Amino acid sequence: MSAALRSPLDSYLTQVSNRLGMATKALSVVAMVFAQLALGLTILAGLKWRKLL
């Protein structure tokens, strides 16, 4: 591949990589929030279940 074509390709791949990194970061934050919410609800449901028995 010639040097003239390599520079635009490298630029494009860098932009794609940066967007992928941003998407991964956002999805990991969303996953962490839902994981904590699920854990909290599970604990609360378990405590209420024990009181019923």
ModelCIF file with pLDDT and N, C-alpha, C, O atoms, coordinates in Angstrom:
data_MODEL
#
_entry.id   MODEL 
#
_entity.id                         1 
_entity.type                       polymer 
_entity.pdbx_number_of_molecules   1 
#
_entity_poly.entity_id                      1 
_entity_poly.type                           'polypeptide(L)' 
_entity_poly.nstd_linkage                   no 
_entity_poly.nstd_monomer                   no 
_entity_poly.pdbx_seq_one_letter_code       MSAALRSPLDSYLTQVSNRLGMATKALSVVAMVFAQLALGLTILAGLKWRKLL 
_entity_poly.pdbx_seq_one_letter_code_can   MSAALRSPLDSYLTQVSNRLGMATKALSVVAMVFAQLALGLTILAGLKWRKLL 
_entity_poly.pdbx_strand_id                 A 
#
loop_
_entity_poly_seq.entity_id 
_entity_poly_seq.num 
_entity_poly_seq.mon_id 
_entity_poly_seq.hetero 
1 1  MET n 
1 2  SER n 
1 3  ALA n 
1 4  ALA n 
1 5  LEU n 
1 6  ARG n 
1 7  SER n 
1 8  PRO n 
1 9  LEU n 
1 10 ASP n 
1 11 SER n 
1 12 TYR n 
1 13 LEU n 
1 14 THR n 
1 15 GLN n 
1 16 VAL n 
1 17 SER n 
1 18 ASN n 
1 19 ARG n 
1 20 LEU n 
1 21 GLY n 
1 22 MET n 
1 23 ALA n 
1 24 THR n 
1 25 LYS n 
1 26 ALA n 
1 27 LEU n 
1 28 SER n 
1 29 VAL n 
1 30 VAL n 
1 31 ALA n 
1 32 MET n 
1 33 VAL n 
1 34 PHE n 
1 35 ALA n 
1 36 GLN n 
1 37 LEU n 
1 38 ALA n 
1 39 LEU n 
1 40 GLY n 
1 41 LEU n 
1 42 THR n 
1 43 ILE n 
1 44 LEU n 
1 45 ALA n 
1 46 GLY n 
1 47 LEU n 
1 48 LYS n 
1 49 TRP n 
1 50 ARG n 
1 51 LYS n 
1 52 LEU n 
1 53 LEU n 
#
_struct_asym.id          A 
_struct_asym.entity_id   1 
#
loop_
_ma_qa_metric.id 
_ma_qa_metric.mode 
_ma_qa_metric.name 
_ma_qa_metric.software_group_id 
_ma_qa_metric.type 
1 global pLDDT . pLDDT 
2 local  pLDDT . pLDDT 
#
_ma_qa_metric_global.metric_id      1 
_ma_qa_metric_global.metric_value   87.89 
_ma_qa_metric_global.model_id       1 
_ma_qa_metric_global.ordinal_id     1 
#
loop_
_ma_qa_metric_local.label_asym_id 
_ma_qa_metric_local.label_comp_id 
_ma_qa_metric_local.label_seq_id 
_ma_qa_metric_local.metric_id 
_ma_qa_metric_local.metric_value 
_ma_qa_metric_local.model_id 
_ma_qa_metric_local.ordinal_id 
A MET 1  2 60.00 1 1  
A SER 2  2 66.00 1 2  
A ALA 3  2 64.00 1 3  
A ALA 4  2 65.00 1 4  
A LEU 5  2 67.00 1 5  
A ARG 6  2 81.00 1 6  
A SER 7  2 90.00 1 7  
A PRO 8  2 88.00 1 8  
A LEU 9  2 89.00 1 9  
A ASP 10 2 93.00 1 10 
A SER 11 2 92.00 1 11 
A TYR 12 2 94.00 1 12 
A LEU 13 2 94.00 1 13 
A THR 14 2 94.00 1 14 
A GLN 15 2 96.00 1 15 
A VAL 16 2 97.00 1 16 
A SER 17 2 97.00 1 17 
A ASN 18 2 97.00 1 18 
A ARG 19 2 97.00 1 19 
A LEU 20 2 98.00 1 20 
A GLY 21 2 98.00 1 21 
A MET 22 2 97.00 1 22 
A ALA 23 2 97.00 1 23 
A THR 24 2 98.00 1 24 
A LYS 25 2 98.00 1 25 
A ALA 26 2 98.00 1 26 
A LEU 27 2 98.00 1 27 
A SER 28 2 98.00 1 28 
A VAL 29 2 97.00 1 29 
A VAL 30 2 98.00 1 30 
A ALA 31 2 98.00 1 31 
A MET 32 2 97.00 1 32 
A VAL 33 2 97.00 1 33 
A PHE 34 2 97.00 1 34 
A ALA 35 2 97.00 1 35 
A GLN 36 2 97.00 1 36 
A LEU 37 2 96.00 1 37 
A ALA 38 2 95.00 1 38 
A LEU 39 2 95.00 1 39 
A GLY 40 2 93.00 1 40 
A LEU 41 2 91.00 1 41 
A THR 42 2 91.00 1 42 
A ILE 43 2 89.00 1 43 
A LEU 44 2 87.00 1 44 
A ALA 45 2 85.00 1 45 
A GLY 46 2 83.00 1 46 
A LEU 47 2 80.00 1 47 
A LYS 48 2 76.00 1 48 
A TRP 49 2 71.00 1 49 
A ARG 50 2 66.00 1 50 
A LYS 51 2 67.00 1 51 
A LEU 52 2 60.00 1 52 
A LEU 53 2 54.00 1 53 
#
loop_
_atom_site.group_PDB 
_atom_site.id 
_atom_site.type_symbol 
_atom_site.label_atom_id 
_atom_site.label_alt_id 
_atom_site.label_comp_id 
_atom_site.label_asym_id 
_atom_site.label_entity_id 
_atom_site.label_seq_id 
_atom_site.pdbx_PDB_ins_code 
_atom_site.Cartn_x 
_atom_site.Cartn_y 
_atom_site.Cartn_z 
_atom_site.occupancy 
_atom_site.B_iso_or_equiv 
_atom_site.pdbx_formal_charge 
_atom_site.auth_seq_id 
_atom_site.auth_comp_id 
_atom_site.auth_asym_id 
_atom_site.auth_atom_id 
_atom_site.pdbx_PDB_model_num 
ATOM 1   N N  . MET A 1 1  ? 0.856   -1.172  0.000  1.00 60.00 ? 1  MET A N  1 
ATOM 2   C CA . MET A 1 1  ? 0.000   0.000   0.000  1.00 60.00 ? 1  MET A CA 1 
ATOM 3   C C  . MET A 1 1  ? 0.896   1.228   0.000  1.00 60.00 ? 1  MET A C  1 
ATOM 4   O O  . MET A 1 1  ? 1.893   1.283   0.720  1.00 60.00 ? 1  MET A O  1 
ATOM 5   N N  . SER A 1 2  ? 0.540   2.191   -0.799 1.00 66.00 ? 2  SER A N  1 
ATOM 6   C CA . SER A 1 2  ? 1.382   3.373   -0.913 1.00 66.00 ? 2  SER A CA 1 
ATOM 7   C C  . SER A 1 2  ? 1.198   4.271   0.311  1.00 66.00 ? 2  SER A C  1 
ATOM 8   O O  . SER A 1 2  ? 0.208   4.173   1.036  1.00 66.00 ? 2  SER A O  1 
ATOM 9   N N  . ALA A 1 3  ? 2.174   5.141   0.513  1.00 64.00 ? 3  ALA A N  1 
ATOM 10  C CA . ALA A 1 3  ? 2.134   6.038   1.660  1.00 64.00 ? 3  ALA A CA 1 
ATOM 11  C C  . ALA A 1 3  ? 0.989   7.035   1.550  1.00 64.00 ? 3  ALA A C  1 
ATOM 12  O O  . ALA A 1 3  ? 0.472   7.494   2.568  1.00 64.00 ? 3  ALA A O  1 
ATOM 13  N N  . ALA A 1 4  ? 0.582   7.380   0.316  1.00 65.00 ? 4  ALA A N  1 
ATOM 14  C CA . ALA A 1 4  ? -0.514  8.332   0.129  1.00 65.00 ? 4  ALA A CA 1 
ATOM 15  C C  . ALA A 1 4  ? -1.842  7.744   0.597  1.00 65.00 ? 4  ALA A C  1 
ATOM 16  O O  . ALA A 1 4  ? -2.701  8.481   1.081  1.00 65.00 ? 4  ALA A O  1 
ATOM 17  N N  . LEU A 1 5  ? -2.024  6.443   0.462  1.00 67.00 ? 5  LEU A N  1 
ATOM 18  C CA . LEU A 1 5  ? -3.270  5.809   0.888  1.00 67.00 ? 5  LEU A CA 1 
ATOM 19  C C  . LEU A 1 5  ? -3.234  5.391   2.354  1.00 67.00 ? 5  LEU A C  1 
ATOM 20  O O  . LEU A 1 5  ? -4.280  5.240   2.984  1.00 67.00 ? 5  LEU A O  1 
ATOM 21  N N  . ARG A 1 6  ? -2.059  5.207   2.885  1.00 81.00 ? 6  ARG A N  1 
ATOM 22  C CA . ARG A 1 6  ? -1.933  4.726   4.260  1.00 81.00 ? 6  ARG A CA 1 
ATOM 23  C C  . ARG A 1 6  ? -2.386  5.781   5.272  1.00 81.00 ? 6  ARG A C  1 
ATOM 24  O O  . ARG A 1 6  ? -3.029  5.441   6.266  1.00 81.00 ? 6  ARG A O  1 
ATOM 25  N N  . SER A 1 7  ? -2.066  7.040   5.039  1.00 90.00 ? 7  SER A N  1 
ATOM 26  C CA . SER A 1 7  ? -2.404  8.083   5.990  1.00 90.00 ? 7  SER A CA 1 
ATOM 27  C C  . SER A 1 7  ? -3.920  8.261   6.159  1.00 90.00 ? 7  SER A C  1 
ATOM 28  O O  . SER A 1 7  ? -4.384  8.315   7.298  1.00 90.00 ? 7  SER A O  1 
ATOM 29  N N  . PRO A 1 8  ? -4.715  8.355   5.081  1.00 88.00 ? 8  PRO A N  1 
ATOM 30  C CA . PRO A 1 8  ? -6.169  8.451   5.284  1.00 88.00 ? 8  PRO A CA 1 
ATOM 31  C C  . PRO A 1 8  ? -6.755  7.201   5.934  1.00 88.00 ? 8  PRO A C  1 
ATOM 32  O O  . PRO A 1 8  ? -7.687  7.296   6.732  1.00 88.00 ? 8  PRO A O  1 
ATOM 33  N N  . LEU A 1 9  ? -6.224  6.051   5.604  1.00 89.00 ? 9  LEU A N  1 
ATOM 34  C CA . LEU A 1 9  ? -6.712  4.809   6.214  1.00 89.00 ? 9  LEU A CA 1 
ATOM 35  C C  . LEU A 1 9  ? -6.399  4.788   7.705  1.00 89.00 ? 9  LEU A C  1 
ATOM 36  O O  . LEU A 1 9  ? -7.248  4.410   8.511  1.00 89.00 ? 9  LEU A O  1 
ATOM 37  N N  . ASP A 1 10 ? -5.196  5.188   8.074  1.00 93.00 ? 10 ASP A N  1 
ATOM 38  C CA . ASP A 1 10 ? -4.849  5.250   9.493  1.00 93.00 ? 10 ASP A CA 1 
ATOM 39  C C  . ASP A 1 10 ? -5.742  6.241   10.236 1.00 93.00 ? 10 ASP A C  1 
ATOM 40  O O  . ASP A 1 10 ? -6.161  5.977   11.362 1.00 93.00 ? 10 ASP A O  1 
ATOM 41  N N  . SER A 1 11 ? -6.028  7.366   9.614  1.00 92.00 ? 11 SER A N  1 
ATOM 42  C CA . SER A 1 11 ? -6.898  8.367   10.225 1.00 92.00 ? 11 SER A CA 1 
ATOM 43  C C  . SER A 1 11 ? -8.301  7.804   10.435 1.00 92.00 ? 11 SER A C  1 
ATOM 44  O O  . SER A 1 11 ? -8.893  7.989   11.498 1.00 92.00 ? 11 SER A O  1 
ATOM 45  N N  . TYR A 1 12 ? -8.825  7.129   9.441  1.00 94.00 ? 12 TYR A N  1 
ATOM 46  C CA . TYR A 1 12 ? -10.162 6.534   9.541  1.00 94.00 ? 12 TYR A CA 1 
ATOM 47  C C  . TYR A 1 12 ? -10.210 5.471   10.633 1.00 94.00 ? 12 TYR A C  1 
ATOM 48  O O  . TYR A 1 12 ? -11.139 5.438   11.441 1.00 94.00 ? 12 TYR A O  1 
ATOM 49  N N  . LEU A 1 13 ? -9.202  4.606   10.649 1.00 94.00 ? 13 LEU A N  1 
ATOM 50  C CA . LEU A 1 13 ? -9.188  3.542   11.656 1.00 94.00 ? 13 LEU A CA 1 
ATOM 51  C C  . LEU A 1 13 ? -9.043  4.109   13.061 1.00 94.00 ? 13 LEU A C  1 
ATOM 52  O O  . LEU A 1 13 ? -9.581  3.540   14.011 1.00 94.00 ? 13 LEU A O  1 
ATOM 53  N N  . THR A 1 14 ? -8.335  5.205   13.210 1.00 94.00 ? 14 THR A N  1 
ATOM 54  C CA . THR A 1 14 ? -8.204  5.849   14.512 1.00 94.00 ? 14 THR A CA 1 
ATOM 55  C C  . THR A 1 14 ? -9.553  6.397   14.968 1.00 94.00 ? 14 THR A C  1 
ATOM 56  O O  . THR A 1 14 ? -9.923  6.251   16.133 1.00 94.00 ? 14 THR A O  1 
ATOM 57  N N  . GLN A 1 15 ? -10.287 7.030   14.050 1.00 96.00 ? 15 GLN A N  1 
ATOM 58  C CA . GLN A 1 15 ? -11.605 7.558   14.386 1.00 96.00 ? 15 GLN A CA 1 
ATOM 59  C C  . GLN A 1 15 ? -12.570 6.439   14.775 1.00 96.00 ? 15 GLN A C  1 
ATOM 60  O O  . GLN A 1 15 ? -13.327 6.572   15.736 1.00 96.00 ? 15 GLN A O  1 
ATOM 61  N N  . VAL A 1 16 ? -12.538 5.355   14.036 1.00 97.00 ? 16 VAL A N  1 
ATOM 62  C CA . VAL A 1 16 ? -13.408 4.212   14.355 1.00 97.00 ? 16 VAL A CA 1 
ATOM 63  C C  . VAL A 1 16 ? -13.049 3.637   15.714 1.00 97.00 ? 16 VAL A C  1 
ATOM 64  O O  . VAL A 1 16 ? -13.933 3.291   16.498 1.00 97.00 ? 16 VAL A O  1 
ATOM 65  N N  . SER A 1 17 ? -11.771 3.534   15.993 1.00 97.00 ? 17 SER A N  1 
ATOM 66  C CA . SER A 1 17 ? -11.333 3.001   17.276 1.00 97.00 ? 17 SER A CA 1 
ATOM 67  C C  . SER A 1 17 ? -11.767 3.907   18.426 1.00 97.00 ? 17 SER A C  1 
ATOM 68  O O  . SER A 1 17 ? -12.183 3.421   19.478 1.00 97.00 ? 17 SER A O  1 
ATOM 69  N N  . ASN A 1 18 ? -11.673 5.210   18.231 1.00 97.00 ? 18 ASN A N  1 
ATOM 70  C CA . ASN A 1 18 ? -12.091 6.147   19.275 1.00 97.00 ? 18 ASN A CA 1 
ATOM 71  C C  . ASN A 1 18 ? -13.595 6.062   19.527 1.00 97.00 ? 18 ASN A C  1 
ATOM 72  O O  . ASN A 1 18 ? -14.032 6.107   20.677 1.00 97.00 ? 18 ASN A O  1 
ATOM 73  N N  . ARG A 1 19 ? -14.384 5.942   18.467 1.00 97.00 ? 19 ARG A N  1 
ATOM 74  C CA . ARG A 1 19 ? -15.830 5.812   18.641 1.00 97.00 ? 19 ARG A CA 1 
ATOM 75  C C  . ARG A 1 19 ? -16.182 4.505   19.343 1.00 97.00 ? 19 ARG A C  1 
ATOM 76  O O  . ARG A 1 19 ? -17.078 4.468   20.186 1.00 97.00 ? 19 ARG A O  1 
ATOM 77  N N  . LEU A 1 20 ? -15.484 3.450   18.996 1.00 98.00 ? 20 LEU A N  1 
ATOM 78  C CA . LEU A 1 20 ? -15.728 2.165   19.645 1.00 98.00 ? 20 LEU A CA 1 
ATOM 79  C C  . LEU A 1 20 ? -15.379 2.236   21.124 1.00 98.00 ? 20 LEU A C  1 
ATOM 80  O O  . LEU A 1 20 ? -16.086 1.672   21.959 1.00 98.00 ? 20 LEU A O  1 
ATOM 81  N N  . GLY A 1 21 ? -14.301 2.920   21.448 1.00 98.00 ? 21 GLY A N  1 
ATOM 82  C CA . GLY A 1 21 ? -13.927 3.091   22.850 1.00 98.00 ? 21 GLY A CA 1 
ATOM 83  C C  . GLY A 1 21 ? -14.968 3.866   23.627 1.00 98.00 ? 21 GLY A C  1 
ATOM 84  O O  . GLY A 1 21 ? -15.271 3.530   24.772 1.00 98.00 ? 21 GLY A O  1 
ATOM 85  N N  . MET A 1 22 ? -15.524 4.910   23.009 1.00 97.00 ? 22 MET A N  1 
ATOM 86  C CA . MET A 1 22 ? -16.559 5.699   23.679 1.00 97.00 ? 22 MET A CA 1 
ATOM 87  C C  . MET A 1 22 ? -17.823 4.875   23.883 1.00 97.00 ? 22 MET A C  1 
ATOM 88  O O  . MET A 1 22 ? -18.451 4.959   24.938 1.00 97.00 ? 22 MET A O  1 
ATOM 89  N N  . ALA A 1 23 ? -18.201 4.080   22.888 1.00 97.00 ? 23 ALA A N  1 
ATOM 90  C CA . ALA A 1 23 ? -19.388 3.233   23.018 1.00 97.00 ? 23 ALA A CA 1 
ATOM 91  C C  . ALA A 1 23 ? -19.186 2.181   24.099 1.00 97.00 ? 23 ALA A C  1 
ATOM 92  O O  . ALA A 1 23 ? -20.097 1.906   24.879 1.00 97.00 ? 23 ALA A O  1 
ATOM 93  N N  . THR A 1 24 ? -18.006 1.597   24.145 1.00 98.00 ? 24 THR A N  1 
ATOM 94  C CA . THR A 1 24 ? -17.702 0.587   25.156 1.00 98.00 ? 24 THR A CA 1 
ATOM 95  C C  . THR A 1 24 ? -17.762 1.189   26.556 1.00 98.00 ? 24 THR A C  1 
ATOM 96  O O  . THR A 1 24 ? -18.267 0.561   27.487 1.00 98.00 ? 24 THR A O  1 
ATOM 97  N N  . LYS A 1 25 ? -17.250 2.397   26.700 1.00 98.00 ? 25 LYS A N  1 
ATOM 98  C CA . LYS A 1 25 ? -17.272 3.065   27.994 1.00 98.00 ? 25 LYS A CA 1 
ATOM 99  C C  . LYS A 1 25 ? -18.705 3.349   28.433 1.00 98.00 ? 25 LYS A C  1 
ATOM 100 O O  . LYS A 1 25 ? -19.050 3.137   29.595 1.00 98.00 ? 25 LYS A O  1 
ATOM 101 N N  . ALA A 1 26 ? -19.538 3.825   27.513 1.00 98.00 ? 26 ALA A N  1 
ATOM 102 C CA . ALA A 1 26 ? -20.930 4.122   27.853 1.00 98.00 ? 26 ALA A CA 1 
ATOM 103 C C  . ALA A 1 26 ? -21.691 2.853   28.215 1.00 98.00 ? 26 ALA A C  1 
ATOM 104 O O  . ALA A 1 26 ? -22.457 2.847   29.179 1.00 98.00 ? 26 ALA A O  1 
ATOM 105 N N  . LEU A 1 27 ? -21.494 1.789   27.463 1.00 98.00 ? 27 LEU A N  1 
ATOM 106 C CA . LEU A 1 27 ? -22.199 0.541   27.757 1.00 98.00 ? 27 LEU A CA 1 
ATOM 107 C C  . LEU A 1 27 ? -21.743 -0.074  29.079 1.00 98.00 ? 27 LEU A C  1 
ATOM 108 O O  . LEU A 1 27 ? -22.541 -0.695  29.781 1.00 98.00 ? 27 LEU A O  1 
ATOM 109 N N  . SER A 1 28 ? -20.479 0.095   29.417 1.00 98.00 ? 28 SER A N  1 
ATOM 110 C CA . SER A 1 28 ? -20.011 -0.451  30.690 1.00 98.00 ? 28 SER A CA 1 
ATOM 111 C C  . SER A 1 28 ? -20.613 0.319   31.866 1.00 98.00 ? 28 SER A C  1 
ATOM 112 O O  . SER A 1 28 ? -20.888 -0.272  32.910 1.00 98.00 ? 28 SER A O  1 
ATOM 113 N N  . VAL A 1 29 ? -20.819 1.621   31.711 1.00 97.00 ? 29 VAL A N  1 
ATOM 114 C CA . VAL A 1 29 ? -21.466 2.407   32.769 1.00 97.00 ? 29 VAL A CA 1 
ATOM 115 C C  . VAL A 1 29 ? -22.914 1.966   32.934 1.00 97.00 ? 29 VAL A C  1 
ATOM 116 O O  . VAL A 1 29 ? -23.389 1.796   34.057 1.00 97.00 ? 29 VAL A O  1 
ATOM 117 N N  . VAL A 1 30 ? -23.617 1.780   31.820 1.00 98.00 ? 30 VAL A N  1 
ATOM 118 C CA . VAL A 1 30 ? -25.014 1.335   31.876 1.00 98.00 ? 30 VAL A CA 1 
ATOM 119 C C  . VAL A 1 30 ? -25.102 -0.049  32.519 1.00 98.00 ? 30 VAL A C  1 
ATOM 120 O O  . VAL A 1 30 ? -25.985 -0.297  33.340 1.00 98.00 ? 30 VAL A O  1 
ATOM 121 N N  . ALA A 1 31 ? -24.203 -0.937  32.152 1.00 98.00 ? 31 ALA A N  1 
ATOM 122 C CA . ALA A 1 31 ? -24.209 -2.288  32.719 1.00 98.00 ? 31 ALA A CA 1 
ATOM 123 C C  . ALA A 1 31 ? -23.935 -2.253  34.225 1.00 98.00 ? 31 ALA A C  1 
ATOM 124 O O  . ALA A 1 31 ? -24.541 -3.007  34.987 1.00 98.00 ? 31 ALA A O  1 
ATOM 125 N N  . MET A 1 32 ? -23.029 -1.384  34.647 1.00 97.00 ? 32 MET A N  1 
ATOM 126 C CA . MET A 1 32 ? -22.718 -1.296  36.072 1.00 97.00 ? 32 MET A CA 1 
ATOM 127 C C  . MET A 1 32 ? -23.912 -0.773  36.863 1.00 97.00 ? 32 MET A C  1 
ATOM 128 O O  . MET A 1 32 ? -24.186 -1.253  37.963 1.00 97.00 ? 32 MET A O  1 
ATOM 129 N N  . VAL A 1 33 ? -24.616 0.200   36.312 1.00 97.00 ? 33 VAL A N  1 
ATOM 130 C CA . VAL A 1 33 ? -25.797 0.742   37.001 1.00 97.00 ? 33 VAL A CA 1 
ATOM 131 C C  . VAL A 1 33 ? -26.869 -0.334  37.131 1.00 97.00 ? 33 VAL A C  1 
ATOM 132 O O  . VAL A 1 33 ? -27.442 -0.507  38.207 1.00 97.00 ? 33 VAL A O  1 
ATOM 133 N N  . PHE A 1 34 ? -27.145 -1.060  36.046 1.00 97.00 ? 34 PHE A N  1 
ATOM 134 C CA . PHE A 1 34 ? -28.176 -2.097  36.116 1.00 97.00 ? 34 PHE A CA 1 
ATOM 135 C C  . PHE A 1 34 ? -27.750 -3.262  37.001 1.00 97.00 ? 34 PHE A C  1 
ATOM 136 O O  . PHE A 1 34 ? -28.598 -3.889  37.635 1.00 97.00 ? 34 PHE A O  1 
ATOM 137 N N  . ALA A 1 35 ? -26.477 -3.563  37.057 1.00 97.00 ? 35 ALA A N  1 
ATOM 138 C CA . ALA A 1 35 ? -26.022 -4.642  37.933 1.00 97.00 ? 35 ALA A CA 1 
ATOM 139 C C  . ALA A 1 35 ? -26.240 -4.267  39.396 1.00 97.00 ? 35 ALA A C  1 
ATOM 140 O O  . ALA A 1 35 ? -26.678 -5.101  40.189 1.00 97.00 ? 35 ALA A O  1 
ATOM 141 N N  . GLN A 1 36 ? -25.941 -3.030  39.756 1.00 97.00 ? 36 GLN A N  1 
ATOM 142 C CA . GLN A 1 36 ? -26.152 -2.595  41.136 1.00 97.00 ? 36 GLN A CA 1 
ATOM 143 C C  . GLN A 1 36 ? -27.634 -2.551  41.469 1.00 97.00 ? 36 GLN A C  1 
ATOM 144 O O  . GLN A 1 36 ? -28.042 -2.904  42.575 1.00 97.00 ? 36 GLN A O  1 
ATOM 145 N N  . LEU A 1 37 ? -28.440 -2.114  40.501 1.00 96.00 ? 37 LEU A N  1 
ATOM 146 C CA . LEU A 1 37 ? -29.883 -2.073  40.724 1.00 96.00 ? 37 LEU A CA 1 
ATOM 147 C C  . LEU A 1 37 ? -30.444 -3.475  40.923 1.00 96.00 ? 37 LEU A C  1 
ATOM 148 O O  . LEU A 1 37 ? -31.265 -3.701  41.812 1.00 96.00 ? 37 LEU A O  1 
ATOM 149 N N  . ALA A 1 38 ? -30.006 -4.401  40.106 1.00 95.00 ? 38 ALA A N  1 
ATOM 150 C CA . ALA A 1 38 ? -30.477 -5.783  40.238 1.00 95.00 ? 38 ALA A CA 1 
ATOM 151 C C  . ALA A 1 38 ? -30.041 -6.389  41.569 1.00 95.00 ? 38 ALA A C  1 
ATOM 152 O O  . ALA A 1 38 ? -30.816 -7.095  42.214 1.00 95.00 ? 38 ALA A O  1 
ATOM 153 N N  . LEU A 1 39 ? -28.823 -6.120  41.975 1.00 95.00 ? 39 LEU A N  1 
ATOM 154 C CA . LEU A 1 39 ? -28.353 -6.638  43.259 1.00 95.00 ? 39 LEU A CA 1 
ATOM 155 C C  . LEU A 1 39 ? -29.156 -6.055  44.409 1.00 95.00 ? 39 LEU A C  1 
ATOM 156 O O  . LEU A 1 39 ? -29.544 -6.774  45.330 1.00 95.00 ? 39 LEU A O  1 
ATOM 157 N N  . GLY A 1 40 ? -29.404 -4.758  44.357 1.00 93.00 ? 40 GLY A N  1 
ATOM 158 C CA . GLY A 1 40 ? -30.190 -4.115  45.416 1.00 93.00 ? 40 GLY A CA 1 
ATOM 159 C C  . GLY A 1 40 ? -31.600 -4.661  45.495 1.00 93.00 ? 40 GLY A C  1 
ATOM 160 O O  . GLY A 1 40 ? -32.113 -4.925  46.583 1.00 93.00 ? 40 GLY A O  1 
ATOM 161 N N  . LEU A 1 41 ? -32.225 -4.831  44.346 1.00 91.00 ? 41 LEU A N  1 
ATOM 162 C CA . LEU A 1 41 ? -33.591 -5.368  44.345 1.00 91.00 ? 41 LEU A CA 1 
ATOM 163 C C  . LEU A 1 41 ? -33.627 -6.815  44.823 1.00 91.00 ? 41 LEU A C  1 
ATOM 164 O O  . LEU A 1 41 ? -34.571 -7.228  45.496 1.00 91.00 ? 41 LEU A O  1 
ATOM 165 N N  . THR A 1 42 ? -32.611 -7.573  44.477 1.00 91.00 ? 42 THR A N  1 
ATOM 166 C CA . THR A 1 42 ? -32.544 -8.960  44.928 1.00 91.00 ? 42 THR A CA 1 
ATOM 167 C C  . THR A 1 42 ? -32.401 -9.026  46.447 1.00 91.00 ? 42 THR A C  1 
ATOM 168 O O  . THR A 1 42 ? -33.045 -9.848  47.098 1.00 91.00 ? 42 THR A O  1 
ATOM 169 N N  . ILE A 1 43 ? -31.576 -8.178  46.997 1.00 89.00 ? 43 ILE A N  1 
ATOM 170 C CA . ILE A 1 43 ? -31.388 -8.154  48.452 1.00 89.00 ? 43 ILE A CA 1 
ATOM 171 C C  . ILE A 1 43 ? -32.678 -7.736  49.150 1.00 89.00 ? 43 ILE A C  1 
ATOM 172 O O  . ILE A 1 43 ? -33.080 -8.346  50.141 1.00 89.00 ? 43 ILE A O  1 
ATOM 173 N N  . LEU A 1 44 ? -33.326 -6.691  48.626 1.00 87.00 ? 44 LEU A N  1 
ATOM 174 C CA . LEU A 1 44 ? -34.575 -6.237  49.241 1.00 87.00 ? 44 LEU A CA 1 
ATOM 175 C C  . LEU A 1 44 ? -35.660 -7.296  49.142 1.00 87.00 ? 44 LEU A C  1 
ATOM 176 O O  . LEU A 1 44 ? -36.403 -7.512  50.099 1.00 87.00 ? 44 LEU A O  1 
ATOM 177 N N  . ALA A 1 45 ? -35.760 -7.955  48.006 1.00 85.00 ? 45 ALA A N  1 
ATOM 178 C CA . ALA A 1 45 ? -36.762 -9.004  47.848 1.00 85.00 ? 45 ALA A CA 1 
ATOM 179 C C  . ALA A 1 45 ? -36.481 -10.153 48.795 1.00 85.00 ? 45 ALA A C  1 
ATOM 180 O O  . ALA A 1 45 ? -37.415 -10.734 49.348 1.00 85.00 ? 45 ALA A O  1 
ATOM 181 N N  . GLY A 1 46 ? -35.233 -10.491 48.994 1.00 83.00 ? 46 GLY A N  1 
ATOM 182 C CA . GLY A 1 46 ? -34.872 -11.565 49.924 1.00 83.00 ? 46 GLY A CA 1 
ATOM 183 C C  . GLY A 1 46 ? -35.215 -11.214 51.348 1.00 83.00 ? 46 GLY A C  1 
ATOM 184 O O  . GLY A 1 46 ? -35.679 -12.065 52.106 1.00 83.00 ? 46 GLY A O  1 
ATOM 185 N N  . LEU A 1 47 ? -34.989 -9.954  51.725 1.00 80.00 ? 47 LEU A N  1 
ATOM 186 C CA . LEU A 1 47 ? -35.314 -9.550  53.092 1.00 80.00 ? 47 LEU A CA 1 
ATOM 187 C C  . LEU A 1 47 ? -36.823 -9.570  53.316 1.00 80.00 ? 47 LEU A C  1 
ATOM 188 O O  . LEU A 1 47 ? -37.281 -10.001 54.374 1.00 80.00 ? 47 LEU A O  1 
ATOM 189 N N  . LYS A 1 48 ? -37.595 -9.116  52.345 1.00 76.00 ? 48 LYS A N  1 
ATOM 190 C CA . LYS A 1 48 ? -39.032 -9.111  52.499 1.00 76.00 ? 48 LYS A CA 1 
ATOM 191 C C  . LYS A 1 48 ? -39.579 -10.542 52.493 1.00 76.00 ? 48 LYS A C  1 
ATOM 192 O O  . LYS A 1 48 ? -40.553 -10.828 53.190 1.00 76.00 ? 48 LYS A O  1 
ATOM 193 N N  . TRP A 1 49 ? -38.976 -11.430 51.728 1.00 71.00 ? 49 TRP A N  1 
ATOM 194 C CA . TRP A 1 49 ? -39.414 -12.832 51.686 1.00 71.00 ? 49 TRP A CA 1 
ATOM 195 C C  . TRP A 1 49 ? -39.203 -13.483 53.049 1.00 71.00 ? 49 TRP A C  1 
ATOM 196 O O  . TRP A 1 49 ? -40.045 -14.260 53.499 1.00 71.00 ? 49 TRP A O  1 
ATOM 197 N N  . ARG A 1 50 ? -38.105 -13.180 53.701 1.00 66.00 ? 50 ARG A N  1 
ATOM 198 C CA . ARG A 1 50 ? -37.837 -13.766 55.021 1.00 66.00 ? 50 ARG A CA 1 
ATOM 199 C C  . ARG A 1 50 ? -38.869 -13.301 56.042 1.00 66.00 ? 50 ARG A C  1 
ATOM 200 O O  . ARG A 1 50 ? -39.278 -14.071 56.911 1.00 66.00 ? 50 ARG A O  1 
ATOM 201 N N  . LYS A 1 51 ? -39.292 -12.038 55.936 1.00 67.00 ? 51 LYS A N  1 
ATOM 202 C CA . LYS A 1 51 ? -40.278 -11.532 56.882 1.00 67.00 ? 51 LYS A CA 1 
ATOM 203 C C  . LYS A 1 51 ? -41.637 -12.202 56.674 1.00 67.00 ? 51 LYS A C  1 
ATOM 204 O O  . LYS A 1 51 ? -42.407 -12.345 57.623 1.00 67.00 ? 51 LYS A O  1 
ATOM 205 N N  . LEU A 1 52 ? -41.936 -12.615 55.437 1.00 60.00 ? 52 LEU A N  1 
ATOM 206 C CA . LEU A 1 52 ? -43.193 -13.290 55.170 1.00 60.00 ? 52 LEU A CA 1 
ATOM 207 C C  . LEU A 1 52 ? -43.212 -14.700 55.739 1.00 60.00 ? 52 LEU A C  1 
ATOM 208 O O  . LEU A 1 52 ? -44.270 -15.208 56.108 1.00 60.00 ? 52 LEU A O  1 
ATOM 209 N N  . LEU A 1 53 ? -42.043 -15.336 55.812 1.00 54.00 ? 53 LEU A N  1 
ATOM 210 C CA . LEU A 1 53 ? -41.987 -16.699 56.337 1.00 54.00 ? 53 LEU A CA 1 
ATOM 211 C C  . LEU A 1 53 ? -41.883 -16.610 57.827 1.00 54.00 ? 53 LEU A C  1 
ATOM 212 O O  . LEU A 1 53 ? -41.820 -17.636 58.504 1.00 54.00 ? 53 LEU A O  1 
#
